[in-house]
Amino acid sequence: MIDVAIIGGGPAGSTCGSLLKKYMPELSVLILERERFPREHVGESLLPGVMYVLDEMGCWDKVEAAGFPIKIGATYRWGNTFDLWDFEFYPGVSFKDEDRPGKFEGQREKTAFQVDRQYYDKVLLDHAASLGCEVREETRVLKVNKDGDRVTGLTLENGEEIQARYYVDATGVSGLIRRAMGVEADYPTALRNIAFWDYWQNAEWAVNIGVDGTRILVLSLQYGWMWFIPISATRTSIGLVLPMSYYKESDMSVDELYRKALSDEPLIKDLITNATCENTLRTTNDWSYISDRLAGENWFLAGDSCGFADPILSAGLSLAQAGARQVAYSILELIRGQADSEWIKESYNTSQRARIRQHVRFADLWYGANGCFSDLREYTREIAEAAGFTLDADDAFRWLAFGGFAYDDPASPIVGGFALAGIKILSKRMSLTDVGWNVSRYNLFRLNLDGAEKSTLPVLFEGRIYSKPCYRRGSKLLPEYGFYGILLELLRKEDLIQAMVERLKVQFRDDKRLGGTEWMRYAISALEAMIGEGWVVCDVDPNYPLMDFELPDETSTVHANRDIIRATLVDKTEDIQLVVEGV
């Protein structure tokens, strides 16, 4: 009998194992992996949130030492324009040259990595072993034994029986425990895409920023989109995503479609002029799904066994490793026996499913901005309707852009990994609709807690799960701490926006943690999210003016591309027009 058996040695399994051993070294943790690392895997582009998980695991320095390219952000050609534009985690023009390997501090806390998964996954798995996890590679689990909702053991291919107090399914879409326990999956999207990808040696980077810094490319085609992700100094992942319907109707092979896309996309075609393809073309369905249940009596799902969100937002590893972190925390609390076990399991089930669903919905919003996915505008209406709103397709898009989502972060308004202000600027840039701040259209804001109940939500910190108060109305949660807590208290005292702003000025006058007027951005975003979720109702008092909270067309992190200066051929009707991007 061991304490925890984890099936799957990918990032979700190794993250869970590492954190279990970090905070409770005496635990016996077994990781069973059917393959021998290193092995190839898609999903190479990370988001900054993963960096904090790596740092907590104690292996950020090991990943940094591998020399992966530093991801500053992404350059897009998306929507109804041929123009390139950038979304940057950290302004590229401010990125300083720093020797590598570096430290997880300063500007590096706001960037991410673009990783070669065969080596990234091995670094993480080896790290888990270094902390004391028993790692068995090339070990296949043949059967999950169960009694009701309880896993009673694992039968390995060699006939060995493994028994544990707790089990974690980190087997990806295979979902060994998920399938054994009869957990169904929901497919909450109209997206039915297929992805093709291959690797290229010595492709030119579109842009070089500082030492080893760059941006990935996400480039829309008439029938889909392509990714271009440098994952080492010499190796680049290039992929194509298109609707399954287009693939079936094209009467073309996978290889023919991939080569056609490379020929049709002039920027990528230019970048691979002197590159060599590895000719290992792979394909997969990337249908988004969410498992109906993520935890049982003594088992948890982690990583892609929980669900999968379309890769357009690079969310895969963020969802996998953040979720695996919560699984580790949950098991630690269950072993301590000091918290309500059902609350612990249901908290994970609720929060991780909401996290995945939010990314799926945000992907729908993103695709809906692209001409070749225009049918999704109607599906967005269904998204809003499921959340209790009756809106037409255009109004539904506006609702999404105004923050109609569950919360990624219980302390601040984050949507799909992006700050709410950034979402609005992105929506404005992609010309989805007239996007602005609700708080600029009204001057009276009243708290609406009708039908809400007092509840609690989990907050994870240094190996412990803390219970924080919140309001719950259906599936919606309103935290009573962080900026939401500040706004709750404020709305109990004031309803006029001018008075609210003056109180906030006094409250943050001496706060050194938020520079300048950054507190205003957080506060306005929190109020906007509360409006979008129905926690605040708005009105106009004609005796008082409105306050205009500007939403600029560009910021230092969302702006027209200025550094990819190369000739790009754009085919318009029968003419070929030479367009120099960025000039």
N, C-alpha and C positions, 0 to 999 in steps of 0.2 A: 504494500500500500504506500503510494507516494502522495504528496500534497496536491500537486497540480500537473495534469497531463495536457500538453498543448499539441494539437495536430496541425502541422504546417509551420515551416521555418522561415516564411517570408517576413516582410516588415511588421505585419500585425503580430505574428507569433513571437518574433524576437523582441519587439517592444514590450509586449505583455510579460514575457519571461524576465527581461532585464529589470523592469520596474518591480516585479515581485521579489527578485533577489536583492535589489537595492534597498528596499524598505523592510524586508523581513528575510535576512540572509539565511536563517535556519531552515527555511522551507526547502523541500525537495521538489524541484521543477524539472520535468522531462519534456523536451521538444522533439517531436517525431516528424521528420521530413522525408518525403518519398524520393526526392532527387538528390543529386550530389552537386553542391555549390562549388564554383560559380555556374550558373545556368541563365540563359537569356529570359528576359521578361519585359513586357511593354509597360509604359507608365513612367516616363523618365523625368517629367517636369514637376518640381516641388513648389510649394507655397511657403511663405515665411513662417507660418504657424508650426510647421513640422520642425523647424530649427529649434524651437523651444522644447519640443518633446525630445529631440536628440540630445540637447543640453542636459535635460533632466535625467535621461538615461546614462549620461556620462560618456557619450560616444561622438559628440559633435566634432571634437578634435580629430578623431579617427577618420570620420567622413571627410573633413577638411584636408587631412593628410593625403587622401586619395587623389587630390588635385582635380576634382570635377569642376567644370565651368561654373562661375558664379552667375546666378540668374538675377538680373536687375528688374526684369519685367517681361513684357511681350509687345511686339509690334503687330498690328492688325491691319488687314484689308477686309473690312466686314460691312455688310449692309448694302446700301445702294450707291456707293461711291468707290472710285478707284484709288482714292487717296489713302496713303498709309498714315496710321496714327498709333501712338504709344500709350500703354498703361504701365507705369513703373512703380515698383514697391518703394524705390529710393531714387530720387532724381539722378539720372545718368550724368548730367552736367556737374553735379556736386560730388560724384563718386571719386574718392581719392585713390591714387596709386598706393597700394600697400603690398609689402612682400608676403608671399605665402610659404608655408602655411600660416594663417592668421589666427586671431582669437575671436571668440564669440562676444564681441563688444562693439560699441559704436555703430558704424554703418553696416557692419556684418549682421547685426541683429535685425535689420530690416530687409535683408536680401534672402535668397534661397540658393539651391543647387539645381543643376541639370545633370542627372546621374545616369551612368551606365548601370542598369539594374543588376546585371550579373555580378558586378563588383560591390555595388551599394548593399545589396541584400546579404552578400557574404560578410561584409564589414559588420553589419548589424547582428547576424547570427553568431559570428565569432565573438562579438562583444558579449552577447548573452552567455556564451560558454565561459568566457573569462570571468564572469560574475558568479559562476557556479552552477548554471543550468546544465543538465545532462542533455547533450545534443546527439541524436542518432540520425544520420543522413542515410539515404537509400533504404529507408524503413517504411514499408507500406502498411497502413491500417486496412485490414480486409473487412472488419465488421465492427459496428458499434452495438454493444449489448445494452439492453435497457429493461427496466421494470417500471411500467407506467411512464411518468415524466422524469424518471431518474436514470442516468447512465450508470450501469453497473460495471462496465469494463470495456476494454478495447482488445480485439483479437488481431494480432499482427500476422503478416504473411508467413513468418516462420513458425507460426503456431503459438507463440508466446502470448500470455494474457497479461494486460496491464490494468491495474486498478488504482484509482485515485479518489481523493476527496472531491476535487473539482476538475472539470474538463473544459477546454477551450477549443472551439472549432475555428481555426485560422486557415482553412483549406481553400479559400477563394470561392469561385463559382461552383466548385465541386460540392461544397457544403455537406461533408460526411455526416456530422451530427445533425445538421438542419434537416437533411433528408430522412435520417434514421428516426428522428422525433416527429416526422410528419408535418413540418412547418411549411406552410404555403408561402407563396410570394405574390406581391402586388406589382403590377406594371403601370405606374401612375403617369404615363406620358404617351403622346401619339408618336413620339420619335421611334423609328425602327431603322437604325443605321447599321452599316457594315464598315469595318475599318481594314485597310491594307497598309502594311509598312515594311520597309527594308532599311538597311544600314549602309552608309556610304563612308568611304575613307577619303580624307583630304579634301572635303568640301570646304569652300571658303565661308567664313562666318559673315553674316550680313553686316554686323557691326561689332567693333571691339571697344570695350569700355574699361579703362583702367587696366589692372592686371587680371586677366582671365575673366573679365566681366562681359556679358552679352545679354541679348534678349532673344527669346524664342520668336518664331514667326507663326502667325495664324492667318492664313490667306484664303479668302473666299473665292470659289470658282462658281461658274454658272450652275453647276450640278452638285456641289458639295464644298468641302474645304480641305486644306492641306496643313500639316504641321511640319516645321523644320526646327529640330532641337539638337544643337551641338551637345554631346554627352561626354566628350573628352577632347583633348587637344587635336585629335585627328579623326574622330568618329562622330557621325551625325545620324540621328534618327529622322527619317522623312516618311510621313504617313499621309494617307488619303482617307477621308470619311465622307460617305455619301449615303443617301437613302437606299434601303434595301430594294425599294420599288424600282429605282433607277437602275440598279445593278441587274435586276431580273429582266427589265425591259430593254436593256442595252444590247443584249445578245453578244456581249464581249466577255472574254476571260478576265480573271483577276489581273493577270500580268498586262493584258492589253489596256485595261482601265487605268492601271497604275502608270504605265508609260504614257498614256494619253494625258493624264493629269500633269506629269512632269513636263510634257511638251507645251501644255496649255498655260502653265503658270510661269510667266517670264522671269520673275525674280529668282525663283528656285532654279529654273533652267540655267540662269546665268551663274548661280553659286556652285553648281555641280559640273561646270564646263570641264574642269580638270580633275574631277573626282572619279573614284572607282566604286561601283556598286558591289556589295558583298553577295548579291543574288541569293538571298535567303528570304524571299518574300513571304510574309505571314499574313494571316487574315483572321478576323474574329467578329462576331456580332457584338455590338456594344449597346445592347438594349438595357436601359435603366430599369432597375427593379428594387424593391424593398421587401425584406422578409417580414412576415406577419408578426413574428415573435423572436426576440433576441436572447432570451434567457429562460431557463427552466429550473428545476429543483436543485440541480448541482452542475449545470452546464451554461456556457455562454457562447454566443457567436461573436466573432471579431473579424475585421477586414471585409473583404468582398463577400464573405458568407452572409453578412448582414444585408448587403445591398450594393448597388453599383450606380454611379451617376456618370452621364456622358462625359467624355474626356475634354470637352471644349474649355472647361475652366481649370484644368490641371488639378482637380480635387481628389483624385484617387488615393494618393498616399496621405493626404491631410485627413480624409475621413478614416482611413484604415488605422493610422497610428494614433490619432486622437481617440478613436473608439477603443483601440486596444489598451490605451492608457487608462481609460475609465473601467475597462474589464479588470485590469490589474488592481486598481484601487478598490473595486467592488469585492473582489476575492479577499483582499487584505482585510476589509471591514467585516466580511462574513466570518473569517477565521478569528478575528478579535472577539466577535460575538457581542459587541457593545451597541450595535445599531439594529434597527428592525430589518430583517433580511428581505422581506417582501418589498419594503420601501427602496432598499438598495437595488434590487433587481429591476423593479419597475421604473426606477429613475433612469437606469441605463437604457432599458427598453424604450422608454419615451423619448429621452434626449437624443439617442443615436439615430432612431428612426426619423425624428424630426429633422436632424442634421442632414441626413441623406435626402429626405424629401425636399428640403429647402434647396439643395444643390441641383436636384432634378428639375425643380420648378424654375430655378434661375437659368439653367441650361435651356429650358423651353423659351424663356424670355429672350435669351441671347439668339437662339435660332430664329425666333419670330422676327428679329430685326433684319434677317437676311432674305433677300428676294426669293431664293429658291426654296425657302421653307415657309412661304407666306401662309400656308394652310394652318400653321400653328397659332395664328392670331385668334382663330375661333376656339382652339383648344384652351387658350389662356382664359377665355370666358369661363370654361368649365373649372379651371383652377380656382378662380375667384368664387364661383358658385359653391364649390366644395367647402370653401372657408366661410360660407354663410352670406355671400354677397350676390345680388342679382344685377349683373352688369352686361352691357353688350361688349363685343370684342375689343373695340377701341378703348372703352372705359376700363376694361379689365387690364389692358396693358398699362394704363395710367395708374391703376391701383397697385400693380406690381412695382412700377417705378417709384411709387410713393412709399414703399416699404411694407407692403402687405405680406410679410413673412413671419415665421417663427424666429426666435432669437438664436443666433449662433453662440453668442457670448452673453451670459446672464447679467453682465455688468454694463455693457455698452452696446449701441446699435450696430451690429455687424450682420451683413446679409451675404450668404454664400462665400464668406471669407473676405468680403469687401466692406469698407465703411459706407454707410448709407449715402453720404455726400458724394462719394465716388460713383455709387450706383446711378445717382441722378445725372451726373456729368456724362457717364457712359451712355445712359439712355438718351440724353440730349444729343450726344454726338452721333448716335446711330439713328437719330431722327425717328424714334418710335412714336413720339407724341410730344405735346407741349409740357415738358417736365419742369417743375419748379418746386418751391417750398409751400406746403399748405400753410405753414406758420406766417407766410407773407400775405396770404389771402384773407386772414381773419385776425381779429384782435382780442377775442374772448375765447378762453379755453377752460372747459369745466371737466373735472374728473368724472368718469362714468364707471362705477363699480357695480352697477345693477346686475344681479344674477351671479356675481363672483363670490367665491368662497376663499377663506384664508387657507393657505397650504404651505408647503415647503418644497424647496428644490435643492439639489446637491451642488456643492462647490468643492472642487478638488484642489488640495494644496499639500505638498510635501508628504505624500503617502496617506493622507487622511481625507475622508469625505465629511464635509461639514454641512449641516442643515441650515439653510437660509430661508427666511420667510418670503412668501410671495402670495399673489392673488391668482386664482385659477378660475377660468370661465371656459368650459368645454376643453378644447385642446390648447387654449391660449394661456400663457403664463405672463404675469407682470411681477418681476423681481422687486423686492423692497430694499434693494441696496444698489451700490454703484450710482450711475447717473439716473437710472430709473427711480431709485429711492429718493434722490435729491429732488427730482421732478414731482414725485408723489407728495412729498412734504410741501413743496412750493405751491402745488395746485390746491392743497387744503387751505392755503392762506390767501392766495391771489388767483384771480382769473383774467386780469388785464395784462397783456403781453408787456407793456412798458414797465409795469410794476414788477413783473417777474424778472425782467432783465436787470433792473436796478438791484433787486435782492441778490441775484447771481453775481453781479459785480462786487458787491460787498463780501459775499461768501468766498470768492476766489481772489480777492485783492492781494492777499499775502501768500497764496498757494504757489510754491516754487516748482511743483511737479508739472504744472501745465504752463508753458511759456506763452507770453502775449495774451491773445484772446482765444487760444485753443480750447479753453473751457466752453466758450460760446458754441463752437462747432459741435462738441460732444452734447451739450445741453439741447441745442436745437435739433440735432439728429435724434436724440432720445425722445423729445416731444413729438417729432414727426413720426417716429415708429409707433408711439403710443396712439397717435391719431389713426394711423394705418391699421392698427390692431383693434380699434374700437374702444380703447381705454379712455379716450378724451373726445369730447364733442366740441365743435367749433361754432362760433357765431360772430357777427359783426355788430359792434356798437357804433352808430354813426357819430356819436359825440367824441370819439377818439380816433386818431389816425391809425393807419396800418403801419407796420414796420417791415421794411424791405430787406430781407436776408438774401443777399446776392448769391446766385448760382452761376459762376463764370463759365464761359465756353471752354476755357482751358485752365489748367493749374500746372504746377511744377511736375506733377506725376501723371496727368492725363492731358495729352496735347498732340498736335500734329507732329508727325515724324520729321526730324530735321537732320538726321545723321546718316541715313541710307541714301547716298547720292550716287545713283547708278541709272543708266538708261533702261527704261522698262517699256516694252512694246505692248500697247493696248489696242486690241482690235475693235474698232468701232465701225459697224456696217461693213463696207468693202474697202475702207481706207485703213492704213496703218499710221497711227499718230505716235510720234516720239515724245514720251513724257519723261522728264527728269524729276524723279520723286524728291520732294524736299526743297525745291527751288521755286 
